[in-house]
Amino acid sequence: MTNPPSSSSTPTKTPRRIVRGIFLPTRMTTAAAAAIVATLSIALHLQGVESYVVGPGLGVNDMLSRFENVQCEIQMTVGRTPDTAMPPEWAASGAKLGLPLQVQFSPQAQDNAESILSQEPPETLLTTAPDSPNFTVTPLKEPSFVSLKGVETVVVTEGHMACSLSSATMMQYSFRFFLDFPKGAVKNDVSLPAERIYFMTACWNKDDTILQQANQWKENLQKSLDKVNKEIEQTKSTPSTLLQKTLNFGNYWDLFEQRTEITSRLRALDDAFPSQDRLSAGPNDTVFLKDGVIAVKRYGKNGREEYHWVGTFGFKDFSSSVNAE
């Protein structure tokens, strides 16, 4: 992930979180997160795109329907991520534990849905609109890996999934689910904790033009940045007297501020609208981030939920269940 625009607040080390659907690095304050959203709002009003209005897009329930009885493979990669909030000794060697999963997403009966949402403590990460259906995530095959003990099988049990519109402006959906790993898994100094594991990523409707539009904004900004950089280099290399340098200082400073502003906008757009090489095709004309995150839930000193990253995951090979009615 790229660094956020600078903030007047002093960053403090906090666990990785998702704020307004944007994946943020660890050293990020709420003020800095707001700076990214504010910068993005400016970027959405660049010259030439003022008339672009994001339409109603795809509703949450319509988006959820695209995952009914969908099966897929998930590749989990457990291990340290940059600036993880896990203890220093956890996976300190830098080794990874790869776990291949096969799951199915299915609509859930209402009585069972109410039971999961009324758990204590509640699963706030899976909160959706009152009229949105709830989905179960059913493991189709227990994953396994090879260690010094031989082939080890990992126990994983059914979980739940939710999808919500995290940003109407960016037409970005938060796609989150959990699975329970009651016995965990250990390979060398890498361990998947024996508890509930959360999977978090983002997705878009492939038919929406917002990603394509964002790419055009990035291209326009990059052209502007190249132009400013060229003018800065020309100003620096042009022979001049001390008096001329003094008179030109104001122009040079203006160019420097322009470069800083354009760079901040580009970073915000890159965070909010991933480039094609960071995306992968999902089922039924959806698009996902290639790399989502897996996390464990912890509670801070103030009792607030924190999700400590323990690795990454990616979807592949989506298909519809042959048993779906």
Contacts in CASP RR format, 6 or more apart in sequence:
PFRMAT RR
TARGET T0000
AUTHOR 0000-0000-0000
METHOD contacts of the structure
MODEL  1
MTNPPSSSSTPTKTPRRIVRGIFLPTRMTTAAAAAIVATLSIALHLQGVE
SYVVGPGLGVNDMLSRFENVQCEIQMTVGRTPDTAMPPEWAASGAKLGLP
LQVQFSPQAQDNAESILSQEPPETLLTTAPDSPNFTVTPLKEPSFVSLKG
VETVVVTEGHMACSLSSATMMQYSFRFFLDFPKGAVKNDVSLPAERIYFM
TACWNKDDTILQQANQWKENLQKSLDKVNKEIEQTKSTPSTLLQKTLNFG
NYWDLFEQRTEITSRLRALDDAFPSQDRLSAGPNDTVFLKDGVIAVKRYG
KNGREEYHWVGTFGFKDFSSSVNAE
1 23 0 8 1.000
1 24 0 8 1.000
1 25 0 8 1.000
1 271 0 8 1.000
2 267 0 8 1.000
2 270 0 8 1.000
2 271 0 8 1.000
3 25 0 8 1.000
3 267 0 8 1.000
4 24 0 8 1.000
4 25 0 8 1.000
4 28 0 8 1.000
4 32 0 8 1.000
4 33 0 8 1.000
4 35 0 8 1.000
4 36 0 8 1.000
4 267 0 8 1.000
4 268 0 8 1.000
4 271 0 8 1.000
5 32 0 8 1.000
5 35 0 8 1.000
5 36 0 8 1.000
5 39 0 8 1.000
5 264 0 8 1.000
5 267 0 8 1.000
5 268 0 8 1.000
6 32 0 8 1.000
6 35 0 8 1.000
6 264 0 8 1.000
7 29 0 8 1.000
7 31 0 8 1.000
7 32 0 8 1.000
7 35 0 8 1.000
8 31 0 8 1.000
9 29 0 8 1.000
9 30 0 8 1.000
9 31 0 8 1.000
9 32 0 8 1.000
10 29 0 8 1.000
11 27 0 8 1.000
11 28 0 8 1.000
11 29 0 8 1.000
11 32 0 8 1.000
12 27 0 8 1.000
12 29 0 8 1.000
13 26 0 8 1.000
13 27 0 8 1.000
13 83 0 8 1.000
13 85 0 8 1.000
14 26 0 8 1.000
14 27 0 8 1.000
14 28 0 8 1.000
14 29 0 8 1.000
14 85 0 8 1.000
14 306 0 8 1.000
15 26 0 8 1.000
15 85 0 8 1.000
15 298 0 8 1.000
15 306 0 8 1.000
15 307 0 8 1.000
15 308 0 8 1.000
15 309 0 8 1.000
16 23 0 8 1.000
16 24 0 8 1.000
16 25 0 8 1.000
16 26 0 8 1.000
16 81 0 8 1.000
16 83 0 8 1.000
16 84 0 8 1.000
16 85 0 8 1.000
16 293 0 8 1.000
16 295 0 8 1.000
16 307 0 8 1.000
16 308 0 8 1.000
16 309 0 8 1.000
17 24 0 8 1.000
17 28 0 8 1.000
17 306 0 8 1.000
17 307 0 8 1.000
18 24 0 8 1.000
18 166 0 8 1.000
18 174 0 8 1.000
18 200 0 8 1.000
18 307 0 8 1.000
19 28 0 8 1.000
19 30 0 8 1.000
19 33 0 8 1.000
20 33 0 8 1.000
20 37 0 8 1.000
20 166 0 8 1.000
20 167 0 8 1.000
21 166 0 8 1.000
21 167 0 8 1.000
21 172 0 8 1.000
21 174 0 8 1.000
21 202 0 8 1.000
22 33 0 8 1.000
22 36 0 8 1.000
22 37 0 8 1.000
22 167 0 8 1.000
22 271 0 8 1.000
22 272 0 8 1.000
23 202 0 8 1.000
23 271 0 8 1.000
23 293 0 8 1.000
24 33 0 8 1.000
24 36 0 8 1.000
24 271 0 8 1.000
25 82 0 8 1.000
25 83 0 8 1.000
26 82 0 8 1.000
26 83 0 8 1.000
26 84 0 8 1.000
26 85 0 8 1.000
27 83 0 8 1.000
36 267 0 8 1.000
36 268 0 8 1.000
36 271 0 8 1.000
36 272 0 8 1.000
37 268 0 8 1.000
39 264 0 8 1.000
39 265 0 8 1.000
39 267 0 8 1.000
39 268 0 8 1.000
40 169 0 8 1.000
40 170 0 8 1.000
40 265 0 8 1.000
40 268 0 8 1.000
40 269 0 8 1.000
40 272 0 8 1.000
41 169 0 8 1.000
42 265 0 8 1.000
43 217 0 8 1.000
43 221 0 8 1.000
43 265 0 8 1.000
43 268 0 8 1.000
43 269 0 8 1.000
44 52 0 8 1.000
44 169 0 8 1.000
44 217 0 8 1.000
46 217 0 8 1.000
46 220 0 8 1.000
46 221 0 8 1.000
49 213 0 8 1.000
49 216 0 8 1.000
49 217 0 8 1.000
52 213 0 8 1.000
54 168 0 8 1.000
54 169 0 8 1.000
54 171 0 8 1.000
54 210 0 8 1.000
57 171 0 8 1.000
57 205 0 8 1.000
57 208 0 8 1.000
58 171 0 8 1.000
58 205 0 8 1.000
58 207 0 8 1.000
58 208 0 8 1.000
59 165 0 8 1.000
60 128 0 8 1.000
60 129 0 8 1.000
60 132 0 8 1.000
60 163 0 8 1.000
60 164 0 8 1.000
60 165 0 8 1.000
60 173 0 8 1.000
61 131 0 8 1.000
61 132 0 8 1.000
61 133 0 8 1.000
63 163 0 8 1.000
63 165 0 8 1.000
63 173 0 8 1.000
63 203 0 8 1.000
63 205 0 8 1.000
63 286 0 8 1.000
64 132 0 8 1.000
64 133 0 8 1.000
64 135 0 8 1.000
64 163 0 8 1.000
66 283 0 8 1.000
66 284 0 8 1.000
66 285 0 8 1.000
66 286 0 8 1.000
67 105 0 8 1.000
67 135 0 8 1.000
67 161 0 8 1.000
67 163 0 8 1.000
67 283 0 8 1.000
67 284 0 8 1.000
68 105 0 8 1.000
68 106 0 8 1.000
68 107 0 8 1.000
68 324 0 8 1.000
69 104 0 8 1.000
69 105 0 8 1.000
69 106 0 8 1.000
69 320 0 8 1.000
69 321 0 8 1.000
69 323 0 8 1.000
69 324 0 8 1.000
70 104 0 8 1.000
70 105 0 8 1.000
70 283 0 8 1.000
70 284 0 8 1.000
70 318 0 8 1.000
70 319 0 8 1.000
70 320 0 8 1.000
70 321 0 8 1.000
71 102 0 8 1.000
71 103 0 8 1.000
71 104 0 8 1.000
71 105 0 8 1.000
71 140 0 8 1.000
71 318 0 8 1.000
71 319 0 8 1.000
71 320 0 8 1.000
71 321 0 8 1.000
72 102 0 8 1.000
72 103 0 8 1.000
72 105 0 8 1.000
72 283 0 8 1.000
72 315 0 8 1.000
72 316 0 8 1.000
72 317 0 8 1.000
72 318 0 8 1.000
72 319 0 8 1.000
73 100 0 8 1.000
73 101 0 8 1.000
73 102 0 8 1.000
73 315 0 8 1.000
73 316 0 8 1.000
73 317 0 8 1.000
74 100 0 8 1.000
74 101 0 8 1.000
74 102 0 8 1.000
74 103 0 8 1.000
74 199 0 8 1.000
74 313 0 8 1.000
74 314 0 8 1.000
74 315 0 8 1.000
74 316 0 8 1.000
75 98 0 8 1.000
75 99 0 8 1.000
75 100 0 8 1.000
75 101 0 8 1.000
75 313 0 8 1.000
75 314 0 8 1.000
75 316 0 8 1.000
76 97 0 8 1.000
76 98 0 8 1.000
76 99 0 8 1.000
76 100 0 8 1.000
76 101 0 8 1.000
76 143 0 8 1.000
76 294 0 8 1.000
76 311 0 8 1.000
76 312 0 8 1.000
76 313 0 8 1.000
77 96 0 8 1.000
77 97 0 8 1.000
77 98 0 8 1.000
77 311 0 8 1.000
77 312 0 8 1.000
77 313 0 8 1.000
78 91 0 8 1.000
78 96 0 8 1.000
78 97 0 8 1.000
78 98 0 8 1.000
78 99 0 8 1.000
78 185 0 8 1.000
78 190 0 8 1.000
78 191 0 8 1.000
78 192 0 8 1.000
78 294 0 8 1.000
78 310 0 8 1.000
78 311 0 8 1.000
79 91 0 8 1.000
79 94 0 8 1.000
79 95 0 8 1.000
79 96 0 8 1.000
79 97 0 8 1.000
79 190 0 8 1.000
79 310 0 8 1.000
79 311 0 8 1.000
80 86 0 8 1.000
80 90 0 8 1.000
80 91 0 8 1.000
80 92 0 8 1.000
80 94 0 8 1.000
80 311 0 8 1.000
81 293 0 8 1.000
81 309 0 8 1.000
81 310 0 8 1.000
81 311 0 8 1.000
81 312 0 8 1.000
84 90 0 8 1.000
84 308 0 8 1.000
84 309 0 8 1.000
84 310 0 8 1.000
84 311 0 8 1.000
85 298 0 8 1.000
85 306 0 8 1.000
85 308 0 8 1.000
85 309 0 8 1.000
86 308 0 8 1.000
86 309 0 8 1.000
86 310 0 8 1.000
89 189 0 8 1.000
90 189 0 8 1.000
90 191 0 8 1.000
91 189 0 8 1.000
91 190 0 8 1.000
91 191 0 8 1.000
92 189 0 8 1.000
93 188 0 8 1.000
93 189 0 8 1.000
93 190 0 8 1.000
94 190 0 8 1.000
95 187 0 8 1.000
95 188 0 8 1.000
95 189 0 8 1.000
95 190 0 8 1.000
96 190 0 8 1.000
97 145 0 8 1.000
97 185 0 8 1.000
97 187 0 8 1.000
97 190 0 8 1.000
97 191 0 8 1.000
97 192 0 8 1.000
98 145 0 8 1.000
99 143 0 8 1.000
99 145 0 8 1.000
99 154 0 8 1.000
99 185 0 8 1.000
99 192 0 8 1.000
100 143 0 8 1.000
101 139 0 8 1.000
101 141 0 8 1.000
101 143 0 8 1.000
101 156 0 8 1.000
101 179 0 8 1.000
102 139 0 8 1.000
102 140 0 8 1.000
102 141 0 8 1.000
103 137 0 8 1.000
103 138 0 8 1.000
103 139 0 8 1.000
103 140 0 8 1.000
103 179 0 8 1.000
104 137 0 8 1.000
104 138 0 8 1.000
104 140 0 8 1.000
104 321 0 8 1.000
105 135 0 8 1.000
105 136 0 8 1.000
105 137 0 8 1.000
105 161 0 8 1.000
105 177 0 8 1.000
106 135 0 8 1.000
106 136 0 8 1.000
106 138 0 8 1.000
106 321 0 8 1.000
107 133 0 8 1.000
107 134 0 8 1.000
107 135 0 8 1.000
107 136 0 8 1.000
108 116 0 8 1.000
108 133 0 8 1.000
108 134 0 8 1.000
108 135 0 8 1.000
108 136 0 8 1.000
108 160 0 8 1.000
112 134 0 8 1.000
112 136 0 8 1.000
113 133 0 8 1.000
113 134 0 8 1.000
116 123 0 8 1.000
116 126 0 8 1.000
116 134 0 8 1.000
116 160 0 8 1.000
117 123 0 8 1.000
117 126 0 8 1.000
117 127 0 8 1.000
117 134 0 8 1.000
123 160 0 8 1.000
123 178 0 8 1.000
124 305 0 8 1.000
125 162 0 8 1.000
125 176 0 8 1.000
125 178 0 8 1.000
125 198 0 8 1.000
125 200 0 8 1.000
125 297 0 8 1.000
125 305 0 8 1.000
125 307 0 8 1.000
126 134 0 8 1.000
126 160 0 8 1.000
126 161 0 8 1.000
126 162 0 8 1.000
126 176 0 8 1.000
126 177 0 8 1.000
126 178 0 8 1.000
127 162 0 8 1.000
127 164 0 8 1.000
128 134 0 8 1.000
128 162 0 8 1.000
128 163 0 8 1.000
128 164 0 8 1.000
129 164 0 8 1.000
132 162 0 8 1.000
132 163 0 8 1.000
132 164 0 8 1.000
134 160 0 8 1.000
134 161 0 8 1.000
134 162 0 8 1.000
135 160 0 8 1.000
135 161 0 8 1.000
135 162 0 8 1.000
135 177 0 8 1.000
136 158 0 8 1.000
136 159 0 8 1.000
136 160 0 8 1.000
136 161 0 8 1.000
137 158 0 8 1.000
137 159 0 8 1.000
137 160 0 8 1.000
137 161 0 8 1.000
137 177 0 8 1.000
137 178 0 8 1.000
137 179 0 8 1.000
138 158 0 8 1.000
138 159 0 8 1.000
139 156 0 8 1.000
139 157 0 8 1.000
139 158 0 8 1.000
139 179 0 8 1.000
142 153 0 8 1.000
142 154 0 8 1.000
142 155 0 8 1.000
142 156 0 8 1.000
143 153 0 8 1.000
143 154 0 8 1.000
143 156 0 8 1.000
144 151 0 8 1.000
144 152 0 8 1.000
144 153 0 8 1.000
144 154 0 8 1.000
145 151 0 8 1.000
145 152 0 8 1.000
145 154 0 8 1.000
145 185 0 8 1.000
145 187 0 8 1.000
146 152 0 8 1.000
147 186 0 8 1.000
147 187 0 8 1.000
147 188 0 8 1.000
152 185 0 8 1.000
154 181 0 8 1.000
154 183 0 8 1.000
154 184 0 8 1.000
154 185 0 8 1.000
154 192 0 8 1.000
155 181 0 8 1.000
155 182 0 8 1.000
155 183 0 8 1.000
155 184 0 8 1.000
156 179 0 8 1.000
156 180 0 8 1.000
156 181 0 8 1.000
157 179 0 8 1.000
157 180 0 8 1.000
157 182 0 8 1.000
158 179 0 8 1.000
158 180 0 8 1.000
159 177 0 8 1.000
159 178 0 8 1.000
159 179 0 8 1.000
159 180 0 8 1.000
160 177 0 8 1.000
160 178 0 8 1.000
161 175 0 8 1.000
161 176 0 8 1.000
161 177 0 8 1.000
162 174 0 8 1.000
162 176 0 8 1.000
162 177 0 8 1.000
163 173 0 8 1.000
163 174 0 8 1.000
163 175 0 8 1.000
163 176 0 8 1.000
163 203 0 8 1.000
164 173 0 8 1.000
164 174 0 8 1.000
165 171 0 8 1.000
165 172 0 8 1.000
165 173 0 8 1.000
165 174 0 8 1.000
166 172 0 8 1.000
166 173 0 8 1.000
166 174 0 8 1.000
166 202 0 8 1.000
167 272 0 8 1.000
170 210 0 8 1.000
170 272 0 8 1.000
170 273 0 8 1.000
171 204 0 8 1.000
171 205 0 8 1.000
171 208 0 8 1.000
171 210 0 8 1.000
172 202 0 8 1.000
172 203 0 8 1.000
172 204 0 8 1.000
172 272 0 8 1.000
173 202 0 8 1.000
173 203 0 8 1.000
173 204 0 8 1.000
173 205 0 8 1.000
174 200 0 8 1.000
174 202 0 8 1.000
175 200 0 8 1.000
175 201 0 8 1.000
175 202 0 8 1.000
175 203 0 8 1.000
175 288 0 8 1.000
176 198 0 8 1.000
176 199 0 8 1.000
176 200 0 8 1.000
176 201 0 8 1.000
177 198 0 8 1.000
177 199 0 8 1.000
178 196 0 8 1.000
178 197 0 8 1.000
178 198 0 8 1.000
178 199 0 8 1.000
179 196 0 8 1.000
179 197 0 8 1.000
179 199 0 8 1.000
180 195 0 8 1.000
180 196 0 8 1.000
180 197 0 8 1.000
181 192 0 8 1.000
181 193 0 8 1.000
181 194 0 8 1.000
181 195 0 8 1.000
181 196 0 8 1.000
181 197 0 8 1.000
182 194 0 8 1.000
183 194 0 8 1.000
184 191 0 8 1.000
184 192 0 8 1.000
184 193 0 8 1.000
184 194 0 8 1.000
184 195 0 8 1.000
185 191 0 8 1.000
185 192 0 8 1.000
186 192 0 8 1.000
192 310 0 8 1.000
193 296 0 8 1.000
193 310 0 8 1.000
195 296 0 8 1.000
196 296 0 8 1.000
196 297 0 8 1.000
197 294 0 8 1.000
197 295 0 8 1.000
197 296 0 8 1.000
197 310 0 8 1.000
198 294 0 8 1.000
198 295 0 8 1.000
198 296 0 8 1.000
198 297 0 8 1.000
198 307 0 8 1.000
199 292 0 8 1.000
199 293 0 8 1.000
199 294 0 8 1.000
199 313 0 8 1.000
200 292 0 8 1.000
200 293 0 8 1.000
200 294 0 8 1.000
200 295 0 8 1.000
200 307 0 8 1.000
201 288 0 8 1.000
201 289 0 8 1.000
201 291 0 8 1.000
201 292 0 8 1.000
201 293 0 8 1.000
201 313 0 8 1.000
201 314 0 8 1.000
202 288 0 8 1.000
202 289 0 8 1.000
203 282 0 8 1.000
203 286 0 8 1.000
203 287 0 8 1.000
203 288 0 8 1.000
203 289 0 8 1.000
204 210 0 8 1.000
204 211 0 8 1.000
204 286 0 8 1.000
204 287 0 8 1.000
205 285 0 8 1.000
205 286 0 8 1.000
205 287 0 8 1.000
206 281 0 8 1.000
206 285 0 8 1.000
206 286 0 8 1.000
206 287 0 8 1.000
207 285 0 8 1.000
210 273 0 8 1.000
211 273 0 8 1.000
211 274 0 8 1.000
211 279 0 8 1.000
211 287 0 8 1.000
214 269 0 8 1.000
214 272 0 8 1.000
214 273 0 8 1.000
215 273 0 8 1.000
215 275 0 8 1.000
215 276 0 8 1.000
217 269 0 8 1.000
218 266 0 8 1.000
218 269 0 8 1.000
218 270 0 8 1.000
218 273 0 8 1.000
218 275 0 8 1.000
221 262 0 8 1.000
221 265 0 8 1.000
221 266 0 8 1.000
221 269 0 8 1.000
222 266 0 8 1.000
224 262 0 8 1.000
225 259 0 8 1.000
225 262 0 8 1.000
225 263 0 8 1.000
225 266 0 8 1.000
228 255 0 8 1.000
228 258 0 8 1.000
228 259 0 8 1.000
228 262 0 8 1.000
229 259 0 8 1.000
231 255 0 8 1.000
232 252 0 8 1.000
232 255 0 8 1.000
232 256 0 8 1.000
232 259 0 8 1.000
235 248 0 8 1.000
235 251 0 8 1.000
235 252 0 8 1.000
235 255 0 8 1.000
236 252 0 8 1.000
240 248 0 8 1.000
274 289 0 8 1.000
278 289 0 8 1.000
278 290 0 8 1.000
278 291 0 8 1.000
279 287 0 8 1.000
279 288 0 8 1.000
279 289 0 8 1.000
279 290 0 8 1.000
280 287 0 8 1.000
280 288 0 8 1.000
280 289 0 8 1.000
280 290 0 8 1.000
280 314 0 8 1.000
280 315 0 8 1.000
280 316 0 8 1.000
281 287 0 8 1.000
281 288 0 8 1.000
281 318 0 8 1.000
282 288 0 8 1.000
282 315 0 8 1.000
282 318 0 8 1.000
283 318 0 8 1.000
283 319 0 8 1.000
283 320 0 8 1.000
288 314 0 8 1.000
288 315 0 8 1.000
290 314 0 8 1.000
291 312 0 8 1.000
291 313 0 8 1.000
291 314 0 8 1.000
292 312 0 8 1.000
292 313 0 8 1.000
292 314 0 8 1.000
293 309 0 8 1.000
293 311 0 8 1.000
293 312 0 8 1.000
293 313 0 8 1.000
294 309 0 8 1.000
294 310 0 8 1.000
294 311 0 8 1.000
294 312 0 8 1.000
294 313 0 8 1.000
295 307 0 8 1.000
295 308 0 8 1.000
295 309 0 8 1.000
295 310 0 8 1.000
295 311 0 8 1.000
296 307 0 8 1.000
296 308 0 8 1.000
296 310 0 8 1.000
297 305 0 8 1.000
297 306 0 8 1.000
297 307 0 8 1.000
297 308 0 8 1.000
298 305 0 8 1.000
298 306 0 8 1.000
298 307 0 8 1.000
298 308 0 8 1.000
299 305 0 8 1.000
299 306 0 8 1.000
300 306 0 8 1.000
END
